[in-house]
Amino acid sequence: MSNELEVEALKNNKNVIEIARGNLPASCPPHSTQTWDLHPRVVLAFDDNDKAQCPYCGAQYLIV
Ligand SMILES: [Zn+2]
């Protein structure tokens, strides 16, 4: 996924951003994107379904 697509995902809150299990713990905004200063960095809390939603921007994450 390109950085551009990740930025669009964060803006639109429609797409799920996939996080490799090896990259946990994950935080939002992701380090690699141009939205790194979108809001204060928050560590994502994944639920039993390996999903998480950022409380600041609403971006959805899934462990793959
Ligand atoms: Zn966020």
N, CA, C, O and the ligand as a Tripos MOL2 file, in Angstrom:
@<TRIPOS>MOLECULE
protein
  257   255    65     0     0
PROTEIN
NO_CHARGES

@<TRIPOS>ATOM
      1 N           0.8650   -1.1920    0.0000 N.3       1 MET1
      2 CA          0.0000    0.0000    0.0000 C.3       1 MET1
      3 C           0.9010    1.2420    0.0000 C.2       1 MET1
      4 O           1.8340    1.3380    0.7980 O.2       1 MET1
      5 N           0.6240    2.1560   -0.8680 N.am      2 SER2
      6 CA          1.4380    3.3680   -0.9340 C.3       2 SER2
      7 C           1.0380    4.3320    0.1760 C.2       2 SER2
      8 O          -0.0430    4.2270    0.7550 O.2       2 SER2
      9 N           1.9200    5.2590    0.4540 N.am      3 ASN3
     10 CA          1.6010    6.2610    1.4600 C.3       3 ASN3
     11 C           0.3770    7.0600    1.0640 C.2       3 ASN3
     12 O          -0.4330    7.4380    1.9100 O.2       3 ASN3
     13 N           0.2460    7.3160   -0.2330 N.am      4 GLU4
     14 CA         -0.8910    8.1070   -0.6920 C.3       4 GLU4
     15 C          -2.2100    7.4140   -0.3440 C.2       4 GLU4
     16 O          -3.1640    8.0510    0.1010 O.2       4 GLU4
     17 N          -2.2410    6.1040   -0.5540 N.am      5 LEU5
     18 CA         -3.4610    5.3620   -0.2390 C.3       5 LEU5
     19 C          -3.7240    5.3690    1.2580 C.2       5 LEU5
     20 O          -4.8740    5.4670    1.6850 O.2       5 LEU5
     21 N          -2.6730    5.2680    2.0570 N.am      6 GLU6
     22 CA         -2.8790    5.2840    3.5020 C.3       6 GLU6
     23 C          -3.4380    6.6280    3.9540 C.2       6 GLU6
     24 O          -4.2910    6.6910    4.8400 O.2       6 GLU6
     25 N          -2.9520    7.6960    3.3410 N.am      7 VAL7
     26 CA         -3.4550    9.0190    3.6870 C.3       7 VAL7
     27 C          -4.9390    9.1080    3.3540 C.2       7 VAL7
     28 O          -5.7300    9.6270    4.1420 O.2       7 VAL7
     29 N          -5.3110    8.5990    2.1800 N.am      8 GLU8
     30 CA         -6.7200    8.6400    1.8090 C.3       8 GLU8
     31 C          -7.5650    7.8210    2.7750 C.2       8 GLU8
     32 O          -8.6850    8.2060    3.1100 O.2       8 GLU8
     33 N          -7.0300    6.7000    3.2180 N.am      9 ALA9
     34 CA         -7.7650    5.8680    4.1590 C.3       9 ALA9
     35 C          -8.0060    6.6180    5.4570 C.2       9 ALA9
     36 O          -9.0890    6.5410    6.0370 O.2       9 ALA9
     37 N          -6.9990    7.3380    5.9050 N.am     10 LEU10
     38 CA         -7.1470    8.0800    7.1550 C.3      10 LEU10
     39 C          -8.1560    9.2070    6.9960 C.2      10 LEU10
     40 O          -8.9220    9.4990    7.9150 O.2      10 LEU10
     41 N          -8.1550    9.8370    5.8320 N.am     11 LYS11
     42 CA         -9.0640   10.9680    5.6230 C.3      11 LYS11
     43 C         -10.5090   10.5000    5.4810 C.2      11 LYS11
     44 O         -11.4310   11.1230    6.0060 O.2      11 LYS11
     45 N         -10.6910    9.3980    4.7650 N.am     12 ASN12
     46 CA        -12.0450    8.9660    4.4450 C.3      12 ASN12
     47 C         -12.6660    8.0630    5.5000 C.2      12 ASN12
     48 O         -13.8860    7.9180    5.5630 O.2      12 ASN12
     49 N         -11.8220    7.4570    6.3270 N.am     13 ASN13
     50 CA        -12.3080    6.5210    7.3370 C.3      13 ASN13
     51 C         -13.0990    5.3820    6.7190 C.2      13 ASN13
     52 O         -13.9720    4.8100    7.3710 O.2      13 ASN13
     53 N         -12.8040    5.0460    5.4720 N.am     14 LYS14
     54 CA        -13.5560    3.9810    4.8130 C.3      14 LYS14
     55 C         -12.7480    2.6970    4.7280 C.2      14 LYS14
     56 O         -13.2690    1.6040    4.9520 O.2      14 LYS14
     57 N         -11.4940    2.8400    4.4080 N.am     15 ASN15
     58 CA        -10.6600    1.6630    4.2030 C.3      15 ASN15
     59 C         -10.0470    1.2020    5.5140 C.2      15 ASN15
     60 O          -9.8110    1.9940    6.4270 O.2      15 ASN15
     61 N          -9.8000   -0.0710    5.5810 N.am     16 VAL16
     62 CA         -9.1340   -0.6450    6.7440 C.3      16 VAL16
     63 C          -7.6410   -0.7170    6.4480 C.2      16 VAL16
     64 O          -7.2250   -1.2380    5.4130 O.2      16 VAL16
     65 N          -6.8570   -0.2000    7.3520 N.am     17 ILE17
     66 CA         -5.4100   -0.2210    7.1970 C.3      17 ILE17
     67 C          -4.8750   -1.5130    7.8020 C.2      17 ILE17
     68 O          -5.1310   -1.8190    8.9660 O.2      17 ILE17
     69 N          -4.1450   -2.2500    7.0130 N.am     18 GLU18
     70 CA         -3.6480   -3.5470    7.4610 C.3      18 GLU18
     71 C          -2.2890   -3.3970    8.1320 C.2      18 GLU18
     72 O          -1.3850   -2.7420    7.6140 O.2      18 GLU18
     73 N          -2.1730   -4.0230    9.2960 N.am     19 ILE19
     74 CA         -0.9450   -3.9700   10.0770 C.3      19 ILE19
     75 C          -0.3850   -5.3880   10.1950 C.2      19 ILE19
     76 O          -1.0900   -6.3120   10.5980 O.2      19 ILE19
     77 N           0.8700   -5.5430    9.8450 N.am     20 ALA20
     78 CA          1.5020   -6.8470   10.0220 C.3      20 ALA20
     79 C           1.6880   -7.1280   11.5080 C.2      20 ALA20
     80 O           2.0540   -6.2390   12.2770 O.2      20 ALA20
     81 N           1.4340   -8.3580   11.8980 N.am     21 ARG21
     82 CA          1.5310   -8.7100   13.3250 C.3      21 ARG21
     83 C           2.9310   -8.4200   13.8620 C.2      21 ARG21
     84 O           3.0990   -8.1030   15.0400 O.2      21 ARG21
     85 N           3.9240   -8.5310   12.9970 N.am     22 GLY22
     86 CA          5.2950   -8.2800   13.4100 C.3      22 GLY22
     87 C           5.5750   -6.8120   13.7050 C.2      22 GLY22
     88 O           6.6010   -6.4780   14.2970 O.2      22 GLY22
     89 N           4.6590   -5.9340   13.2900 N.am     23 ASN23
     90 CA          4.8680   -4.4980   13.4940 C.3      23 ASN23
     91 C           4.1640   -3.9730   14.7360 C.2      23 ASN23
     92 O           4.1490   -2.7670   14.9820 O.2      23 ASN23
     93 N           3.5810   -4.8740   15.5160 N.am     24 LEU24
     94 CA          2.9170   -4.4440   16.7450 C.3      24 LEU24
     95 C           3.9420   -4.1300   17.8250 C.2      24 LEU24
     96 O           5.0260   -4.7140   17.8040 O.2      24 LEU24
     97 N           3.6560   -3.2420   18.7620 N.am     25 PRO25
     98 CA          2.4180   -2.4710   18.8270 C.3      25 PRO25
     99 C           2.3580   -1.3980   17.7590 C.2      25 PRO25
    100 O           3.3660   -0.7770   17.4220 O.2      25 PRO25
    101 N           1.1620   -1.1900   17.2340 N.am     26 ALA26
    102 CA          0.9660   -0.1960   16.1940 C.3      26 ALA26
    103 C           0.4170    1.0850   16.8080 C.2      26 ALA26
    104 O          -0.2550    1.0640   17.8390 O.2      26 ALA26
    105 N           0.7200    2.2000   16.1470 N.am     27 SER27
    106 CA          0.2050    3.4700   16.6240 C.3      27 SER27
    107 C          -0.3930    4.2340   15.4600 C.2      27 SER27
    108 O          -0.0800    3.9600   14.3010 O.2      27 SER27
    109 N          -1.2370    5.1730   15.7600 N.am     28 CYS28
    110 CA         -1.8630    6.0220   14.7590 C.3      28 CYS28
    111 C          -1.5420    7.4710   15.1100 C.2      28 CYS28
    112 O          -1.6020    7.8220   16.2880 O.2      28 CYS28
    113 N          -1.2090    8.3200   14.1600 N.am     29 PRO29
    114 CA         -1.0250    7.9830   12.7360 C.3      29 PRO29
    115 C           0.2030    7.1050   12.5330 C.2      29 PRO29
    116 O           1.1580    7.1680   13.3070 O.2      29 PRO29
    117 N           0.1700    6.2810   11.4810 N.am     30 PRO30
    118 CA          1.3130    5.4100   11.2180 C.3      30 PRO30
    119 C           2.5780    6.2200   10.9570 C.2      30 PRO30
    120 O           2.5170    7.3180   10.4040 O.2      30 PRO30
    121 N           3.7040    5.6830   11.3500 N.am     31 HIS31
    122 CA          4.9730    6.3910   11.1940 C.3      31 HIS31
    123 C           5.2600    6.7460    9.7430 C.2      31 HIS31
    124 O           5.8670    7.7800    9.4620 O.2      31 HIS31
    125 N           4.8250    5.8930    8.8190 N.am     32 SER32
    126 CA          5.2630    6.0030    7.4320 C.3      32 SER32
    127 C           4.4350    6.9850    6.6070 C.2      32 SER32
    128 O           4.8070    7.3000    5.4770 O.2      32 SER32
    129 N           3.3410    7.4630    7.1400 N.am     33 THR33
    130 CA          2.4440    8.2540    6.3090 C.3      33 THR33
    131 C           2.6970    9.7530    6.4570 C.2      33 THR33
    132 O           3.3730   10.2080    7.3790 O.2      33 THR33
    133 N           2.1350   10.4930    5.5240 N.am     34 GLN34
    134 CA          2.2530   11.9450    5.5560 C.3      34 GLN34
    135 C           1.3210   12.5600    6.5980 C.2      34 GLN34
    136 O           1.3370   13.7730    6.8050 O.2      34 GLN34
    137 N           0.5270   11.7460    7.2390 N.am     35 THR35
    138 CA         -0.4070   12.2510    8.2460 C.3      35 THR35
    139 C           0.1500   12.0220    9.6490 C.2      35 THR35
    140 O          -0.6060   11.9660   10.6180 O.2      35 THR35
    141 N           1.4630   11.8900    9.7560 N.am     36 TRP36
    142 CA          2.0640   11.5490   11.0460 C.3      36 TRP36
    143 C           1.7440   12.5850   12.1210 C.2      36 TRP36
    144 O           1.7840   12.2860   13.3140 O.2      36 TRP36
    145 N           1.4220   13.8210   11.6830 N.am     37 ASP37
    146 CA          1.0920   14.8620   12.6620 C.3      37 ASP37
    147 C          -0.4000   15.1910   12.6630 C.2      37 ASP37
    148 O          -0.8140   16.2610   13.1080 O.2      37 ASP37
    149 N          -1.1910   14.2560   12.1600 N.am     38 LEU38
    150 CA         -2.6390   14.4820   12.0740 C.3      38 LEU38
    151 C          -3.2590   14.6960   13.4590 C.2      38 LEU38
    152 O          -4.1670   15.5110   13.6200 O.2      38 LEU38
    153 N          -2.7680   13.9680   14.4400 N.am     39 HIS39
    154 CA         -3.2570   14.0790   15.8160 C.3      39 HIS39
    155 C          -2.1990   13.4880   16.7190 C.2      39 HIS39
    156 O          -1.2580   12.8620   16.2300 O.2      39 HIS39
    157 N          -2.3230   13.6670   18.0260 N.am     40 PRO40
    158 CA         -1.3270   13.0760   18.9300 C.3      40 PRO40
    159 C          -1.2420   11.5670   18.7130 C.2      40 PRO40
    160 O          -2.2600   10.8980   18.5340 O.2      40 PRO40
    161 N          -0.0370   11.0470   18.7310 N.am     41 ARG41
    162 CA          0.1350    9.6110   18.4880 C.3      41 ARG41
    163 C          -0.5330    8.8140   19.5980 C.2      41 ARG41
    164 O          -0.3820    9.1060   20.7840 O.2      41 ARG41
    165 N          -1.2770    7.7960   19.1740 N.am     42 VAL42
    166 CA         -1.9480    6.9250   20.1370 C.3      42 VAL42
    167 C          -1.6370    5.4760   19.7740 C.2      42 VAL42
    168 O          -1.6680    5.1020   18.6020 O.2      42 VAL42
    169 N          -1.3380    4.6660   20.7870 N.am     43 VAL43
    170 CA         -1.1050    3.2440   20.5530 C.3      43 VAL43
    171 C          -2.4610    2.5710   20.3920 C.2      43 VAL43
    172 O          -3.3650    2.7770   21.2000 O.2      43 VAL43
    173 N          -2.5960    1.7670   19.3460 N.am     44 LEU44
    174 CA         -3.8770    1.1360   19.0380 C.3      44 LEU44
    175 C          -4.1230   -0.0660   19.9400 C.2      44 LEU44
    176 O          -3.2210   -0.8660   20.1850 O.2      44 LEU44
    177 N          -5.3450   -0.1830   20.4290 N.am     45 ALA45
    178 CA         -5.7420   -1.3210   21.2550 C.3      45 ALA45
    179 C          -6.6010   -2.2470   20.4030 C.2      45 ALA45
    180 O          -7.7390   -1.9130   20.0770 O.2      45 ALA45
    181 N          -6.0640   -3.4030   20.0430 N.am     46 PHE46
    182 CA         -6.7880   -4.3320   19.1790 C.3      46 PHE46
    183 C          -7.7070   -5.2240   20.0020 C.2      46 PHE46
    184 O          -7.3620   -5.6510   21.1040 O.2      46 PHE46
    185 N          -8.8870   -5.4970   19.4440 N.am     47 ASP47
    186 CA         -9.8590   -6.3300   20.1450 C.3      47 ASP47
    187 C          -9.6510   -7.8020   19.7770 C.2      47 ASP47
    188 O          -8.6710   -8.1520   19.1190 O.2      47 ASP47
    189 N         -10.5790   -8.6570   20.2050 N.am     48 ASP48
    190 CA        -10.4360  -10.0940   19.9840 C.3      48 ASP48
    191 C         -10.4890  -10.4660   18.5070 C.2      48 ASP48
    192 O         -10.0640  -11.5560   18.1220 O.2      48 ASP48
    193 N         -11.0060   -9.5650   17.6830 N.am     49 ASN49
    194 CA        -11.0790   -9.8200   16.2480 C.3      49 ASN49
    195 C          -9.8860   -9.2310   15.4950 C.2      49 ASN49
    196 O          -9.8880   -9.1480   14.2670 O.2      49 ASN49
    197 N          -8.8660   -8.8220   16.2580 N.am     50 ASP50
    198 CA         -7.6670   -8.2270   15.6650 C.3      50 ASP50
    199 C          -7.9710   -6.9280   14.9400 C.2      50 ASP50
    200 O          -7.2820   -6.5660   13.9860 O.2      50 ASP50
    201 N          -8.9910   -6.2360   15.3860 N.am     51 LYS51
    202 CA         -9.3420   -4.9560   14.7920 C.3      51 LYS51
    203 C          -9.1660   -3.8450   15.8230 C.2      51 LYS51
    204 O          -9.2770   -4.0680   17.0290 O.2      51 LYS51
    205 N          -8.8880   -2.6460   15.3190 N.am     52 ALA52
    206 CA         -8.7700   -1.4910   16.1940 C.3      52 ALA52
    207 C          -9.2390   -0.2620   15.4390 C.2      52 ALA52
    208 O          -9.1520   -0.2050   14.2120 O.2      52 ALA52
    209 N          -9.7350    0.7220   16.1770 N.am     53 GLN53
    210 CA        -10.1420    1.9740   15.5680 C.3      53 GLN53
    211 C          -9.5080    3.1120   16.3420 C.2      53 GLN53
    212 O          -9.5600    3.1540   17.5720 O.2      53 GLN53
    213 N          -8.9090    4.0350   15.6000 N.am     54 CYS54
    214 CA         -8.2620    5.1550   16.2480 C.3      54 CYS54
    215 C          -9.3100    6.0750   16.8620 C.2      54 CYS54
    216 O         -10.2540    6.4810   16.1850 O.2      54 CYS54
    217 N          -9.1460    6.4090   18.1540 N.am     55 PRO55
    218 CA        -10.1310    7.2790   18.8120 C.3      55 PRO55
    219 C         -10.0610    8.7230   18.3220 C.2      55 PRO55
    220 O         -10.9970    9.4920   18.5370 O.2      55 PRO55
    221 N          -8.9730    9.0980   17.6720 N.am     56 TYR56
    222 CA         -8.8200   10.4760   17.1980 C.3      56 TYR56
    223 C          -9.4050   10.6730   15.8030 C.2      56 TYR56
    224 O         -10.2410   11.5510   15.5900 O.2      56 TYR56
    225 N          -8.9580    9.8440   14.8490 N.am     57 CYS57
    226 CA         -9.3490   10.0830   13.4590 C.3      57 CYS57
    227 C         -10.3080    9.0250   12.9220 C.2      57 CYS57
    228 O         -10.8100    9.1600   11.8060 O.2      57 CYS57
    229 N         -10.5700    7.9710   13.7020 N.am     58 GLY58
    230 CA        -11.5340    6.9760   13.2710 C.3      58 GLY58
    231 C         -11.0040    5.9630   12.2810 C.2      58 GLY58
    232 O         -11.7560    5.1220   11.7890 O.2      58 GLY58
    233 N          -9.7150    6.0330   11.9810 N.am     59 ALA59
    234 CA         -9.1360    5.0660   11.0510 C.3      59 ALA59
    235 C          -9.2440    3.6610   11.6270 C.2      59 ALA59
    236 O          -9.0430    3.4530   12.8240 O.2      59 ALA59
    237 N          -9.5610    2.7050   10.7710 N.am     60 GLN60
    238 CA         -9.7050    1.3310   11.2220 C.3      60 GLN60
    239 C          -8.4870    0.5170   10.8190 C.2      60 GLN60
    240 O          -7.9480    0.6640    9.7220 O.2      60 GLN60
    241 N          -8.0710   -0.3450   11.7340 N.am     61 TYR61
    242 CA         -6.8700   -1.1520   11.5200 C.3      61 TYR61
    243 C          -7.2170   -2.6170   11.7060 C.2      61 TYR61
    244 O          -8.0890   -2.9810   12.4950 O.2      61 TYR61
    245 N          -6.5030   -3.4500   10.9490 N.am     62 LEU62
    246 CA         -6.6910   -4.8980   11.0420 C.3      62 LEU62
    247 C          -5.3220   -5.5600   11.0160 C.2      62 LEU62
    248 O          -4.4790   -5.2510   10.1740 O.2      62 LEU62
    249 N          -5.1200   -6.4770   11.9580 N.am     63 ILE63
    250 CA         -3.8730   -7.2540   11.9590 C.3      63 ILE63
    251 C          -3.9770   -8.3350   10.9020 C.2      63 ILE63
    252 O          -4.9600   -9.0730   10.8490 O.2      63 ILE63
    253 N          -2.9680   -8.4240   10.0690 N.am     64 VAL64
    254 CA         -2.9660   -9.4370    9.0040 C.3      64 VAL64
    255 C          -1.7660  -10.3650    9.1550 C.2      64 VAL64
    256 O          -1.5900  -11.2830    8.3530 O.2      64 VAL64
    257 ZN         -5.6690    8.1890   14.0070 Zn       65 ZN65
@<TRIPOS>BOND
     1     1     2 1
     2     2     3 1
     3     3     4 2
     4     3     5 am
     5     5     6 1
     6     6     7 1
     7     7     8 2
     8     7     9 am
     9     9    10 1
    10    10    11 1
    11    11    12 2
    12    11    13 am
    13    13    14 1
    14    14    15 1
    15    15    16 2
    16    15    17 am
    17    17    18 1
    18    18    19 1
    19    19    20 2
    20    19    21 am
    21    21    22 1
    22    22    23 1
    23    23    24 2
    24    23    25 am
    25    25    26 1
    26    26    27 1
    27    27    28 2
    28    27    29 am
    29    29    30 1
    30    30    31 1
    31    31    32 2
    32    31    33 am
    33    33    34 1
    34    34    35 1
    35    35    36 2
    36    35    37 am
    37    37    38 1
    38    38    39 1
    39    39    40 2
    40    39    41 am
    41    41    42 1
    42    42    43 1
    43    43    44 2
    44    43    45 am
    45    45    46 1
    46    46    47 1
    47    47    48 2
    48    47    49 am
    49    49    50 1
    50    50    51 1
    51    51    52 2
    52    51    53 am
    53    53    54 1
    54    54    55 1
    55    55    56 2
    56    55    57 am
    57    57    58 1
    58    58    59 1
    59    59    60 2
    60    59    61 am
    61    61    62 1
    62    62    63 1
    63    63    64 2
    64    63    65 am
    65    65    66 1
    66    66    67 1
    67    67    68 2
    68    67    69 am
    69    69    70 1
    70    70    71 1
    71    71    72 2
    72    71    73 am
    73    73    74 1
    74    74    75 1
    75    75    76 2
    76    75    77 am
    77    77    78 1
    78    78    79 1
    79    79    80 2
    80    79    81 am
    81    81    82 1
    82    82    83 1
    83    83    84 2
    84    83    85 am
    85    85    86 1
    86    86    87 1
    87    87    88 2
    88    87    89 am
    89    89    90 1
    90    90    91 1
    91    91    92 2
    92    91    93 am
    93    93    94 1
    94    94    95 1
    95    95    96 2
    96    95    97 am
    97    97    98 1
    98    98    99 1
    99    99   100 2
   100    99   101 am
   101   101   102 1
   102   102   103 1
   103   103   104 2
   104   103   105 am
   105   105   106 1
   106   106   107 1
   107   107   108 2
   108   107   109 am
   109   109   110 1
   110   110   111 1
   111   111   112 2
   112   111   113 am
   113   113   114 1
   114   114   115 1
   115   115   116 2
   116   115   117 am
   117   117   118 1
   118   118   119 1
   119   119   120 2
   120   119   121 am
   121   121   122 1
   122   122   123 1
   123   123   124 2
   124   123   125 am
   125   125   126 1
   126   126   127 1
   127   127   128 2
   128   127   129 am
   129   129   130 1
   130   130   131 1
   131   131   132 2
   132   131   133 am
   133   133   134 1
   134   134   135 1
   135   135   136 2
   136   135   137 am
   137   137   138 1
   138   138   139 1
   139   139   140 2
   140   139   141 am
   141   141   142 1
   142   142   143 1
   143   143   144 2
   144   143   145 am
   145   145   146 1
   146   146   147 1
   147   147   148 2
   148   147   149 am
   149   149   150 1
   150   150   151 1
   151   151   152 2
   152   151   153 am
   153   153   154 1
   154   154   155 1
   155   155   156 2
   156   155   157 am
   157   157   158 1
   158   158   159 1
   159   159   160 2
   160   159   161 am
   161   161   162 1
   162   162   163 1
   163   163   164 2
   164   163   165 am
   165   165   166 1
   166   166   167 1
   167   167   168 2
   168   167   169 am
   169   169   170 1
   170   170   171 1
   171   171   172 2
   172   171   173 am
   173   173   174 1
   174   174   175 1
   175   175   176 2
   176   175   177 am
   177   177   178 1
   178   178   179 1
   179   179   180 2
   180   179   181 am
   181   181   182 1
   182   182   183 1
   183   183   184 2
   184   183   185 am
   185   185   186 1
   186   186   187 1
   187   187   188 2
   188   187   189 am
   189   189   190 1
   190   190   191 1
   191   191   192 2
   192   191   193 am
   193   193   194 1
   194   194   195 1
   195   195   196 2
   196   195   197 am
   197   197   198 1
   198   198   199 1
   199   199   200 2
   200   199   201 am
   201   201   202 1
   202   202   203 1
   203   203   204 2
   204   203   205 am
   205   205   206 1
   206   206   207 1
   207   207   208 2
   208   207   209 am
   209   209   210 1
   210   210   211 1
   211   211   212 2
   212   211   213 am
   213   213   214 1
   214   214   215 1
   215   215   216 2
   216   215   217 am
   217   217   218 1
   218   218   219 1
   219   219   220 2
   220   219   221 am
   221   221   222 1
   222   222   223 1
   223   223   224 2
   224   223   225 am
   225   225   226 1
   226   226   227 1
   227   227   228 2
   228   227   229 am
   229   229   230 1
   230   230   231 1
   231   231   232 2
   232   231   233 am
   233   233   234 1
   234   234   235 1
   235   235   236 2
   236   235   237 am
   237   237   238 1
   238   238   239 1
   239   239   240 2
   240   239   241 am
   241   241   242 1
   242   242   243 1
   243   243   244 2
   244   243   245 am
   245   245   246 1
   246   246   247 1
   247   247   248 2
   248   247   249 am
   249   249   250 1
   250   250   251 1
   251   251   252 2
   252   251   253 am
   253   253   254 1
   254   254   255 1
   255   255   256 2
@<TRIPOS>SUBSTRUCTURE
     1 MET1         2 RESIDUE 1 A MET
     2 SER2         6 RESIDUE 1 A SER
     3 ASN3        10 RESIDUE 1 A ASN
     4 GLU4        14 RESIDUE 1 A GLU
     5 LEU5        18 RESIDUE 1 A LEU
     6 GLU6        22 RESIDUE 1 A GLU
     7 VAL7        26 RESIDUE 1 A VAL
     8 GLU8        30 RESIDUE 1 A GLU
     9 ALA9        34 RESIDUE 1 A ALA
    10 LEU10       38 RESIDUE 1 A LEU
    11 LYS11       42 RESIDUE 1 A LYS
    12 ASN12       46 RESIDUE 1 A ASN
    13 ASN13       50 RESIDUE 1 A ASN
    14 LYS14       54 RESIDUE 1 A LYS
    15 ASN15       58 RESIDUE 1 A ASN
    16 VAL16       62 RESIDUE 1 A VAL
    17 ILE17       66 RESIDUE 1 A ILE
    18 GLU18       70 RESIDUE 1 A GLU
    19 ILE19       74 RESIDUE 1 A ILE
    20 ALA20       78 RESIDUE 1 A ALA
    21 ARG21       82 RESIDUE 1 A ARG
    22 GLY22       86 RESIDUE 1 A GLY
    23 ASN23       90 RESIDUE 1 A ASN
    24 LEU24       94 RESIDUE 1 A LEU
    25 PRO25       98 RESIDUE 1 A PRO
    26 ALA26      102 RESIDUE 1 A ALA
    27 SER27      106 RESIDUE 1 A SER
    28 CYS28      110 RESIDUE 1 A CYS
    29 PRO29      114 RESIDUE 1 A PRO
    30 PRO30      118 RESIDUE 1 A PRO
    31 HIS31      122 RESIDUE 1 A HIS
    32 SER32      126 RESIDUE 1 A SER
    33 THR33      130 RESIDUE 1 A THR
    34 GLN34      134 RESIDUE 1 A GLN
    35 THR35      138 RESIDUE 1 A THR
    36 TRP36      142 RESIDUE 1 A TRP
    37 ASP37      146 RESIDUE 1 A ASP
    38 LEU38      150 RESIDUE 1 A LEU
    39 HIS39      154 RESIDUE 1 A HIS
    40 PRO40      158 RESIDUE 1 A PRO
    41 ARG41      162 RESIDUE 1 A ARG
    42 VAL42      166 RESIDUE 1 A VAL
    43 VAL43      170 RESIDUE 1 A VAL
    44 LEU44      174 RESIDUE 1 A LEU
    45 ALA45      178 RESIDUE 1 A ALA
    46 PHE46      182 RESIDUE 1 A PHE
    47 ASP47      186 RESIDUE 1 A ASP
    48 ASP48      190 RESIDUE 1 A ASP
    49 ASN49      194 RESIDUE 1 A ASN
    50 ASP50      198 RESIDUE 1 A ASP
    51 LYS51      202 RESIDUE 1 A LYS
    52 ALA52      206 RESIDUE 1 A ALA
    53 GLN53      210 RESIDUE 1 A GLN
    54 CYS54      214 RESIDUE 1 A CYS
    55 PRO55      218 RESIDUE 1 A PRO
    56 TYR56      222 RESIDUE 1 A TYR
    57 CYS57      226 RESIDUE 1 A CYS
    58 GLY58      230 RESIDUE 1 A GLY
    59 ALA59      234 RESIDUE 1 A ALA
    60 GLN60      238 RESIDUE 1 A GLN
    61 TYR61      242 RESIDUE 1 A TYR
    62 LEU62      246 RESIDUE 1 A LEU
    63 ILE63      250 RESIDUE 1 A ILE
    64 VAL64      254 RESIDUE 1 A VAL
    65 ZN65       257 GROUP 0 **** ****
